[in-house]
Amino acid sequence: MFKVQKLENKAIVTIWGYVGGSNLQSERVSEAFDDITEDGYKLVDFHIHTYGGDVFDGNLICNVLDGFDGDVDIYIDGIAASMGSVIMLRGRNIYIAENGYIMIHPPQGGCYGNAVDLEKYAGMLRKLEKQFKADLMKRTGMSDAEVDELMKGDNWFDAEDAIKAKLVTGTFNPKTKNDPVKVTKAEMSAMDNKSIYAKFVAQFDKSVFNPKPKNKMNKEAVIARYGLTTVTAESSDEDIYKAIDAKLAEVKTAKETAEQALANKDKEAIAIEVDAAITAGKITKEQRDKYIARGEKLGLEELKAVFADMNAYDPVTNHTKGGGTHGGKKMNEDRSDWKFSDWLEKDNAGLEAMTDKERDALYKAEFDQEPGQ
């Protein structure tokens, strides 16, 4: 469930679901708050109902709430369990439904690998646990020892317990279509957080939040369209979304690899073309790096066109008096009085074939300054 309502003096964001899932996802929460900010709201009521989920996506959601230029009040519509109990701590005020619940436990996860991999993963979990403990102590004033106890197993709080522990500011009366859900502490211990989450979803009139029903995913068509091999039609929507993301990431990596290989191939071809021009006497070895850089900027075909217009290099002294040679041909024209601008206009290829030193000398002689000044 995902709903944004804009009232006269505040915005109301209602999100139910798995942290990191299609609804309670950091990117979607960030977009919602960007939109609210653009409309100038400074107060947001943030309603959540979640059994937990991805720690890192949850941390990003916390950052979104912390970064909002205004006040955020948290409303726990049903339960705030696991990562949901961390997100709720970002509220200026925290309100829990009269029949709501909070579940706190240490960060959990798993990994596959050798002993070093497992040790590193355990270290990461300890760092996350340290962060959670700091957030709890800051909010409640609990001692380090008291918070340590909350990092052992699943710890459930009903509304009354949550108020006593200073986890919440107060309670509110939720609007339901049936009698409010009531779960005893004994039942809480016997049921997992997902089961309690589902029990609360059943009591609410979801049409209040989702007036338009969502279209059901055609899983078989999606799997066929994207060529997914890690999921089936029996997989959850969230697993299919993750498989699509993985497929897109795979395609992106392959595209970048192919583009890099093509770029490397072009660089090799440019170097071969430049070396051929050196062999043909069109440019000097000293000019090699310069023309390679020029080829990478203009492209291989443009570089070929430049070399095609060049003749074999002759020293400028052969171009200044009749009887010299240029490109293997006898020169009958006396060019001893040619200036830089004459070469540029009448024989640009000859000017290009000169060394930098020769061109600079002609330029300075005509314009009485160094090139580029």
LUMLUMGU-525830 format. One record per residue: x, y, z of N, C-alpha, C in turn. Coordinates in steps of 0.1 Angstrom, whole numbers, padded with zeros to 4 digits, always signed. Layout:
LUMLUMGU-525830
XYZXYZXYZ/...
***
This chain:
LUMLUMGU-525830
+0008-0012+0000+0000+0000+0000+0009+0012+0000/+0006+0022-0009+0013+0034-0010+0004+0046-0013/+0003+0056-0004-0006+0067-0006+0000+0080-0001/-0002+0090-0009+0002+0104-0004-0010+0113-0005/-0013+0119+0006-0025+0128+0007-0019+0142+0011/-0024+0152+0004-0020+0166+0007-0031+0174+0012/-0030+0178+0025-0041+0186+0031-0036+0200+0031/-0044+0208+0038-0041+0223+0038-0028+0226+0045/-0026+0219+0057-0015+0223+0065-0004+0212+0067/-0007+0200+0061+0003+0189+0062+0000+0179+0051/+0011+0171+0049+0009+0159+0039+0009+0146+0048/+0002+0136+0042+0001+0124+0049+0006+0113+0040/+0016+0106+0044+0022+0095+0036+0019+0082+0043/+0012+0073+0036+0008+0060+0042+0015+0049+0034/+0024+0041+0040+0030+0030+0033+0030+0018+0042/+0025+0007+0036+0025-0006+0042+0034-0015+0034/+0041-0024+0040+0049-0034+0032+0062-0037+0037/+0070-0044+0029+0083-0049+0033+0093-0038+0030/+0102-0036+0039+0112-0025+0038+0121-0030+0026/+0122-0021+0016+0130-0025+0004+0121-0031-0007/+0108-0033-0004+0099-0038-0014+0093-0027-0023/+0084-0030-0031+0079-0021-0041+0072-0009-0035/+0067-0010-0023+0061+0002-0016+0070+0009-0007/+0075+0002+0003+0084+0008+0013+0098+0007+0008/+0101+0014-0003+0114+0014-0009+0120+0028-0008/+0133+0028-0006+0139+0041-0003+0137+0051-0015/+0138+0046-0027+0137+0054-0039+0123+0060-0040/+0113+0052-0037+0099+0057-0038+0096+0067-0026/+0101+0064-0015+0099+0073-0003+0106+0086-0006/+0118+0086-0012+0126+0098-0015+0118+0106-0025/+0112+0100-0036+0105+0107-0046+0092+0114-0039/+0086+0107-0030+0074+0112-0024+0078+0125-0016/+0089+0124-0008+0093+0135+0000+0098+0147-0009/+0104+0144-0020+0108+0155-0029+0096+0162-0034/+0085+0155-0038+0073+0161-0042+0067+0169-0031/+0066+0164-0019+0061+0171-0008+0069+0184-0005/+0082+0183-0006+0090+0195-0004+0088+0206-0014/+0086+0201-0027+0084+0211-0038+0071+0219-0036/+0061+0212-0029+0048+0219-0027+0049+0227-0014/+0060+0227-0007+0062+0237+0004+0057+0232+0017/+0054+0219+0019+0049+0213+0031+0061+0213+0041/+0058+0216+0054+0068+0215+0065+0064+0205+0076/+0052+0198+0074+0048+0188+0083+0043+0176+0076/+0047+0164+0080+0043+0152+0073+0039+0142+0084/+0028+0136+0083+0024+0124+0091+0027+0112+0083/+0036+0104+0088+0042+0092+0081+0036+0079+0087/+0026+0073+0081+0020+0061+0086+0027+0049+0080/+0031+0040+0089+0038+0027+0084+0031+0015+0091/+0033+0004+0084+0029-0009+0089+0038-0019+0082/+0048-0024+0089+0058-0033+0083+0063-0043+0093/+0066-0054+0087+0073-0065+0095+0088-0065+0094/+0093-0054+0087+0108-0053+0086+0112-0055+0072/+0125-0058+0070+0130-0060+0056+0145-0057+0055/+0149-0051+0044+0163-0048+0041+0169-0037+0049/+0180-0040+0056+0186-0030+0065+0191-0018+0058/+0198-0021+0046+0205-0009+0040+0194+0000+0033/+0184-0006+0027+0173+0002+0021+0166+0010+0033/+0165+0003+0044+0159+0010+0056+0167+0022+0060/+0180+0020+0060+0189+0031+0064+0187+0043+0055/+0185+0040+0042+0183+0051+0032+0170+0058+0035/+0160+0051+0039+0147+0057+0042+0149+0066+0055/+0157+0061+0064+0160+0069+0076+0166+0082+0072/+0176+0082+0062+0182+0094+0058+0173+0103+0051/+0163+0098+0044+0153+0106+0037+0145+0114+0048/+0141+0107+0058+0133+0113+0069+0141+0124+0076/+0154+0120+0079+0163+0129+0086+0166+0142+0078/+0166+0140+0065+0169+0151+0056+0158+0160+0052/+0146+0157+0056+0134+0165+0053+0135+0178+0060/+0132+0189+0053+0133+0202+0059+0119+0206+0065/+0117+0199+0076+0104+0201+0083+0103+0190+0094/+0091+0188+0099+0088+0178+0109+0081+0166+0104/+0085+0154+0109+0079+0142+0105+0074+0135+0117/+0061+0132+0118+0055+0125+0129+0052+0111+0124/+0056+0101+0131+0054+0087+0127+0042+0081+0134/+0033+0074+0126+0022+0067+0131+0023+0053+0127/+0023+0044+0137+0024+0030+0135+0009+0024+0134/+0005+0021+0122-0009+0017+0120-0011+0003+0125/-0001-0006+0125-0003-0019+0129+0009-0024+0137/+0020-0027+0130+0032-0031+0137+0044-0024+0130/+0054-0022+0138+0067-0017+0133+0077-0027+0139/+0080-0037+0131+0089-0047+0135+0103-0047+0128/+0113-0052+0135+0126-0053+0129+0131-0040+0124/+0134-0038+0111+0139-0026+0105+0128-0015+0106/+0115-0019+0107+0105-0009+0109+0106-0001+0122/+0112-0008+0133+0114-0002+0146+0125+0008+0146/+0134+0006+0136+0145+0016+0134+0140+0028+0127/+0132+0026+0116+0127+0037+0109+0118+0046+0117/+0110+0040+0126+0100+0048+0134+0108+0058+0143/+0120+0055+0147+0127+0064+0156+0131+0077+0150/+0129+0078+0137+0132+0091+0130+0121+0101+0132/+0110+0098+0138+0099+0107+0140+0101+0117+0151/+0096+0129+0148+0096+0139+0159+0088+0134+0171/+0076+0130+0167+0067+0123+0176+0064+0110+0170/+0062+0100+0179+0058+0086+0174+0045+0082+0181/+0035+0079+0173+0022+0075+0178+0020+0060+0173/+0014+0052+0182+0011+0038+0179-0004+0036+0180/-0009+0028+0171-0023+0024+0172-0026+0018+0186/-0038+0020+0191-0041+0015+0205-0039+0000+0205/-0040-0007+0194-0038-0022+0194-0026-0025+0185/-0016-0016+0184-0004-0018+0176+0007-0024+0184/+0017-0028+0177+0029-0035+0183+0042-0031+0177/+0052-0032+0185+0066-0029+0181+0074-0041+0184/+0083-0045+0174+0092-0056+0177+0106-0052+0174/+0115-0053+0184+0129-0050+0183+0138-0062+0184/+0147-0063+0175+0157-0074+0177+0170-0070+0170/+0181-0077+0172+0193-0073+0165+0193-0075+0150/+0201-0068+0142+0201-0070+0128+0205-0085+0125/+0198-0090+0115+0200-0104+0111+0203-0105+0096/+0210-0116+0093+0213-0119+0079+0221-0131+0077/+0226-0134+0066+0234-0145+0063+0242-0143+0051/+0253-0151+0050+0262-0150+0038+0268-0163+0035/+0274-0165+0023+0280-0177+0019+0295-0174+0016/+0304-0182+0021+0318-0180+0018+0327-0187+0028/+0339-0183+0028+0349-0189+0037+0349-0183+0051/+0358-0187+0059+0358-0182+0073+0360-0167+0073/+0369-0162+0065+0371-0147+0064+0358-0140+0060/+0351-0145+0050+0339-0138+0046+0329-0138+0057/+0327-0149+0064+0318-0150+0075+0321-0140+0086/+0334-0139+0089+0339-0130+0100+0336-0115+0096/+0338-0112+0083+0336-0099+0079+0321-0095+0080/+0313-0105+0076+0298-0103+0077+0294-0101+0091/+0299-0109+0100+0296-0108+0114+0300-0094+0119/+0312-0089+0115+0316-0076+0119+0306-0065+0114/+0301-0067+0102+0291-0057+0097+0279-0057+0105/+0274-0069+0109+0262-0070+0117+0264-0063+0131/+0276-0065+0136+0279-0058+0149+0279-0043+0148/+0284-0038+0137+0284-0023+0134+0269-0018+0133/+0261-0026+0126+0247-0022+0125+0240-0022+0138/+0243-0033+0146+0237-0034+0160+0241-0022+0168/+0254-0018+0167+0259-0006+0175+0251+0006+0171/+0248+0008+0158+0240+0020+0154+0226+0019+0159/+0220+0007+0159+0206+0006+0164+0205+0009+0179/+0215+0004+0186+0215+0007+0200+0217+0022+0203/+0225+0029+0196+0227+0043+0198+0214+0050+0195/+0207+0046+0185+0194+0053+0182+0184+0051+0193/+0183+0038+0198+0174+0035+0209+0177+0043+0222/+0190+0043+0225+0194+0051+0238+0191+0066+0236/+0193+0071+0224+0190+0085+0222+0176+0088+0224/+0167+0079+0219+0153+0082+0219+0147+0079+0233/+0151+0069+0239+0144+0064+0252+0151+0068+0264/+0164+0071+0263+0172+0073+0276+0176+0060+0283/+0174+0049+0276+0178+0036+0282+0193+0035+0284/+0197+0027+0293+0211+0025+0296+0216+0015+0285/+0229+0014+0285+0236+0005+0275+0232-0009+0278/+0231-0013+0291+0227-0026+0295+0213-0029+0292/+0204-0019+0293+0190-0022+0289+0188-0024+0274/+0195-0016+0267+0194-0018+0252+0201-0031+0248/+0211-0035+0255+0217-0048+0252+0207-0059+0253/+0198-0058+0262+0188-0069+0264+0178-0069+0252/+0177-0058+0245+0168-0057+0234+0175-0063+0221/+0188-0065+0222+0196-0071+0211+0197-0086+0213/+0188-0092+0221+0187-0106+0224+0174-0111+0220/+0173-0118+0209+0160-0124+0204+0150-0113+0200/+0137-0117+0198+0126-0108+0194+0120-0102+0207/+0119-0089+0208+0113-0083+0219+0100-0075+0215/+0089-0079+0219+0076-0073+0215+0071-0063+0225/+0065-0052+0220+0059-0042+0229+0045-0039+0224/+0035-0040+0233+0022-0034+0229+0022-0019+0231/+0011-0013+0229+0011+0002+0230+0015+0006+0244/+0009-0001+0254+0012+0003+0268+0027+0001+0271/+0032-0010+0267+0047-0013+0270+0055-0002+0263/+0051+0001+0250+0059+0011+0242+0060+0025+0249/+0048+0029+0255+0048+0042+0262+0057+0041+0274/+0056+0030+0282+0064+0029+0294+0079+0029+0290/+0083+0023+0279+0097+0023+0275+0101+0035+0268/+0092+0045+0266+0095+0058+0260+0099+0056+0245/+0094+0045+0239+0096+0043+0225+0086+0051+0217/+0075+0055+0222+0065+0063+0215+0060+0074+0224/+0054+0084+0217+0049+0096+0223+0035+0093+0229/+0027+0086+0222+0013+0083+0226+0006+0073+0217/-0007+0072+0218-0015+0063+0210-0025+0070+0201/-0031+0063+0192-0042+0069+0184-0052+0057+0181/-0064+0061+0177-0074+0051+0174-0075+0049+0159/-0071+0037+0154-0071+0035+0140-0085+0033+0135/-0087+0036+0122-0100+0034+0116-0100+0020+0109/-0109+0011+0114-0109-0002+0108-0123-0006+0104/-0125-0016+0096-0138-0021+0092-0143-0032+0101/-0135-0038+0109-0139-0048+0118-0135-0044+0132/-0137-0053+0142-0133-0050+0155-0117-0050+0155/-0111-0041+0163-0097-0040+0163-0090-0053+0167/-0079-0056+0160-0071-0068+0162-0066-0068+0177/-0067-0079+0183-0061-0080+0197-0052-0092+0197/-0040-0091+0201-0031-0102+0202-0024-0101+0216/-0025-0112+0223-0019-0113+0236-0004-0114+0235/+0003-0112+0246+0017-0113+0246+0021-0128+0244/+0013-0137+0248+0016-0151+0246+0015-0154+0231/+0005-0148+0224+0004-0150+0210+0015-0144+0202/+0019-0132+0207+0030-0125+0201+0043-0134+0201/+0045-0141+0212+0057-0150+0213+0056-0162+0203/+0043-0166+0201+0041-0178+0193+0041-0174+0178/+0036-0162+0174+0035-0158+0160+0047-0150+0156/+0051-0152+0143+0062-0144+0138+0057-0130+0133/+0066-0121+0130+0062-0107+0127+0054-0107+0114/+0056-0116+0104+0049-0116+0092+0034-0119+0094/+0032-0129+0103+0018-0133+0106+0010-0122+0113/+0016-0115+0122+0009-0104+0129+0007-0093+0119/+0016-0090+0110+0015-0080+0099+0002-0083+0091/+0001-0096+0087-0010-0100+0078-0023-0099+0085/-0023-0102+0098-0035-0101+0106-0041-0087+0107/-0032-0077+0108-0036-0063+0108-0041-0058+0094/-0034-0063+0084-0039-0059+0070-0053-0063+0068/-0057-0075+0073-0071-0080+0071-0081-0071+0078/-0078-0064+0089-0088-0056+0096-0090-0042+0090/-0081-0037+0081-0083-0024+0076-0091-0024+0063/-0099-0013+0062-0106-0011+0049-0096-0004+0040/-0089-0012+0032-0078-0007+0023-0083+0003+0013/-0096+0003+0010-0101+0012-0001-0100+0026+0003/-0098+0029+0016-0096+0042+0021-0083+0047+0015/-0073+0038+0014-0060+0042+0010-0057+0039-0005/-0063+0028-0010-0061+0024-0024-0075+0024-0031/-0080+0035-0035-0093+0035-0042-0093+0028-0055/-0081+0027-0062-0080+0020-0075-0073+0007-0073/-0079-0004-0076-0072-0017-0075-0060-0018-0084/-0049-0025-0080-0038-0026-0088-0040-0038-0098/-0034-0037-0110-0034-0048-0119-0025-0059-0114/-0030-0071-0116-0021-0083-0112-0011-0085-0122/+0001-0088-0117+0013-0090-0126+0011-0103-0134/+0013-0103-0147+0013-0115-0155+0027-0120-0154/+0030-0129-0144+0043-0133-0141+0050-0141-0153/+0042-0150-0159+0048-0158-0170+0052-0149-0181/+0044-0139-0184+0047-0129-0195+0060-0121-0192/+0061-0117-0180+0072-0109-0176+0085-0117-0176/+0084-0130-0171+0096-0139-0171+0100-0141-0186/+0091-0144-0195+0094-0146-0209+0100-0134-0215/+0094-0122-0212+0099-0110-0219+0113-0106-0215/+0117-0108-0203+0130-0104-0198+0140-0116-0198/+0135-0128-0201+0144-0140-0202+0149-0143-0188/+0140-0142-0178+0144-0145-0164+0146-0160-0162/+0156-0164-0155+0159-0178-0153+0159-0182-0138/+0159-0172-0129+0161-0174-0115+0147-0174-0107/+0136-0171-0115+0123-0171-0108+0113-0179-0117/+0102-0182-0111+0091-0189-0118+0078-0181-0115/+0067-0186-0121+0054-0180-0120+0049-0181-0105/+0055-0189-0097+0051-0191-0083+0059-0181-0074/+0069-0175-0080+0077-0165-0072+0069-0153-0068/+0073-0146-0058+0066-0134-0053+0069-0123-0063/+0060-0113-0063+0063-0101-0071+0076-0095-0068/+0080-0094-0056+0092-0087-0052+0104-0095-0057/+0104-0108-0057+0115-0116-0062+0116-0114-0077/+0105-0113-0084+0105-0110-0099+0111-0097-0101/+0107-0087-0093+0113-0073-0095+0128-0074-0093/+0132-0081-0083+0147-0082-0081+0154-0089-0092/+0147-0099-0098+0153-0107-0109+0154-0098-0121/+0144-0089-0123+0145-0079-0134+0156-0069-0132/+0158-0065-0120+0169-0055-0117+0182-0062-0120/+0184-0075-0116+0196-0082-0118+0199-0084-0133/+0188-0086-0141+0190-0088-0155+0194-0075-0162/+0188-0064-0158+0191-0051-0163+0206-0047-0160/+0210-0050-0148+0223-0048-0143+0233-0056-0152/+0229-0068-0155+0238-0077-0163+0239-0072-0177/+0228-0067-0183+0228-0061-0196+0237-0049-0197/+0235-0040-0186+0243-0028-0186+0258-0031-0185/+0262-0041-0177+0276-0044-0176+0281-0049-0189/+0273-0058-0196+0278-0063-0209+0279-0052-0219/+0270-0042-0219+0271-0031-0228+0283-0022-0226/+0286-0020-0213+0298-0012-0210+0311-0019-0214/+0311-0032-0212+0323-0040-0216+0325-0040-0231/+0314-0041-0238+0315-0041-0253+0320-0027-0258/+0314-0016-0252+0318-0003-0255+0333+0000-0253/+0338-0006-0241+0352-0004-0238+0361-0011-0248/+0356-0024-0251+0364-0031-0261+0365-0024-0275/+0354-0018-0279+0353-0011-0291+0362+0001-0291/+0362+0008-0279+0371+0020-0278+0386+0016-0278/+0389+0005-0272+0403+0000-0272+0407-0004-0287/+0398-0010-0294+0400-0013-0308+0403-0001-0316/+0395+0010-0314+0396+0022-0322+0410+0028-0319/+0414+0028-0306+0427+0033-0302+0438+0026-0309/+0437+0013-0310+0447+0005-0317+0448+0009-0332/+0436+0010-0338+0436+0014-0352+0442+0028-0355/+0439+0037-0346+0445+0051-0347+0460+0050-0346/+0465+0042-0337+0480+0041-0335+0486+0035-0348/+0479+0025-0354+0484+0019-0366+0484+0029-0378/+0474+0037-0379+0473+0047-0389+0484+0058-0388/+0486+0062-0375+0497+0072-0373+0510+0067-0376/+0513+0054-0372+0526+0048-0375+0528+0046-0390/+0517+0044-0398+0518+0043-0412+0522+0056-0418/+0516+0067-0413+0519+0081-0418+0534+0084-0415/+0539+0079-0404+0553+0082-0401+0562+0074-0411/+0558+0062-0414+0566+0054-0423+0566+0060-0437/+0554+0066-0441+0553+0072-0454+0560+0086-0455/+0565+0090-0443+0572+0103-0443+0563+0115-0442/+0550+0113-0439+0540+0124-0439+0542+0132-0426/+0545+0125-0415+0548+0132-0402+0560+0126-0396/+0565+0133-0386+0578+0128-0379+0574+0120-0367/+0584+0112-0362+0582+0104-0350+0578+0113-0338/+0584+0125-0338+0581+0135-0327+0566+0139-0327/+0560+0138-0338+0546+0142-0339+0536+0131-0336/+0541+0119-0333+0532+0107-0331+0521+0109-0320/+0525+0113-0308+0516+0115-0297+0505+0125-0301/+0510+0136-0307+0501+0147-0311+0490+0141-0320/+0493+0133-0330+0484+0129-0340+0475+0117-0334/+0480+0110-0325+0472+0100-0318+0461+0107-0310/+0465+0117-0303+0455+0125-0295+0445+0131-0304/+0449+0136-0316+0440+0142-0326+0430+0132-0331/+0435+0120-0334+0427+0109-0339+0416+0105-0329/+0420+0104-0316+0411+0100-0305+0400+0111-0304/+0403+0123-0307+0393+0134-0306+0384+0135-0318/+0390+0133-0330+0382+0135-0342+0376+0122-0347/+0382+0111-0344+0378+0098-0349+0387+0093-0360/+0387+0079-0362+0396+0073-0371+0394+0078-0386/+0382+0079-0390+0379+0083-0404+0384+0097-0407/+0382+0106-0397+0387+0120-0399+0402+0120-0400/+0409+0112-0392+0423+0112-0392+0428+0106-0405/+0422+0096-0410+0425+0091-0423+0424+0102-0434/+0414+0110-0433+0412+0121-0443+0423+0131-0442/+0428+0134-0430+0439+0143-0428+0451+0138-0435/+0455+0125-0432+0467+0119-0438+0466+0118-0453/+0453+0116-0458+0452+0115-0473+0455+0128-0480/+0453+0139-0473+0456+0152-0479+0471+0156-0478/+0479+0148-0471+0493+0151-0469+0502+0144-0479/+0513+0151-0482+0523+0145-0490+0535+0142-0481/+0544+0135-0486+0556+0131-0478+0563+0144-0474/+0568+0144-0462+0574+0156-0455+0587+0160-0462/+0588+0173-0466+0601+0178-0470+0604+0190-0461/+0617+0192-0458+0621+0204-0450+0616+0217-0457/+0613+0227-0449+0608+0239-0455+0618+0246-0465/+0631+0243-0463+0640+0249-0472+0639+0244-0487/+0633+0232-0488+0631+0227-0502+0619+0234-0508/+0611+0241-0500+0599+0247-0505+0601+0262-0509/+0613+0267-0506+0614+0282-0507+0621+0286-0520/+0627+0277-0527+0633+0281-0540+0630+0272-0551/+0629+0277-0563+0627+0268-0574+0637+0257-0575/+0633+0245-0580+0642+0234-0582+0642+0225-0570/+0635+0228-0559+0634+0219-0548+0623+0208-0551/+0621+0200-0541+0611+0189-0543+0600+0191-0532/+0589+0186-0535+0578+0186-0525+0569+0174-0529/+0569+0164-0519+0561+0152-0522+0566+0144-0534/+0580+0145-0536+0586+0137-0546+0585+0144-0560/+0579+0156-0561+0578+0162-0573+0587+0175-0574/+0592+0178-0586+0600+0189-0588+0592+0202-0586/+0598+0211-0578+0591+0224-0576+0597+0235-0584/+0589+0241-0593+0593+0252-0602+0590+0265-0596/+0581+0265-0586+0577+0278-0581+0586+0282-0569/+0590+0295-0570+0598+0300-0559+0589+0304-0547/+0591+0298-0535+0582+0301-0524+0590+0308-0513/+0602+0313-0517+0610+0319-0506+0603+0331-0499/+0594+0337-0506+0587+0349-0500+0573+0345-0494/+0570+0332-0494+0557+0328-0488+0557+0331-0473/+0546+0336-0469+0544+0338-0455+0535+0327-0449/+0533+0327-0436+0524+0317-0430+0510+0317-0436/+0505+0329-0439+0491+0330-0444+0491+0324-0459/+0502+0326-0466+0503+0321-0480+0502+0305-0480/+0510+0299-0471+0509+0285-0470+0495+0280-0466/+0489+0287-0456+0476+0283-0451+0466+0284-0462/+0467+0294-0471+0457+0295-0482+0460+0287-0494/+0473+0285-0498+0477+0279-0511+0481+0265-0509/+0487+0261-0498+0492+0247-0497+0491+0243-0482/+0479+0241-0478+0477+0238-0464+0483+0224-0460/+0483+0215-0470+0489+0202-0467+0504+0203-0465/+0510+0213-0473+0525+0215-0471+0527+0221-0457/+0519+0230-0453+0520+0236-0440+0518+0226-0429/+0509+0216-0431+0506+0206-0421+0518+0196-0420/+0526+0195-0431+0537+0186-0432+0549+0191-0425/+0550+0204-0422+0561+0210-0416+0562+0206-0401/+0574+0208-0396+0575+0205-0381+0569+0217-0374/+0566+0215-0361+0561+0226-0353+0571+0238-0353/+0583+0235-0353+0593+0246-0352+0593+0254-0365/+0591+0248-0376+0591+0255-0389+0578+0263-0390/+0567+0258-0386+0555+0265-0387+0555+0277-0377/+0560+0275-0365+0561+0286-0355+0570+0297-0360/+0581+0294-0367+0590+0304-0372+0583+0313-0383/+0575+0306-0392+0568+0314-0402+0557+0323-0396/+0550+0317-0386+0540+0325-0379+0546+0337-0372/+0557+0335-0365+0563+0346-0358+0568+0357-0367/+0574+0352-0379+0579+0362-0388+0568+0371-0394/+0556+0365-0396+0545+0373-0402+0538+0382-0392/+0535+0376-0380+0527+0383-0370+0534+0388-0358/+0547+0386-0358+0556+0392-0348+0551+0388-0334/+0547+0375-0332+0543+0370-0319+0543+0355-0320/+0544+0348-0308+0543+0334-0308+0529+0329-0311/+0527+0317-0317+0514+0312-0319+0507+0310-0306/+0494+0314-0306+0486+0312-0294+0486+0324-0285/+0494+0334-0288+0494+0346-0279+0483+0356-0284/
***
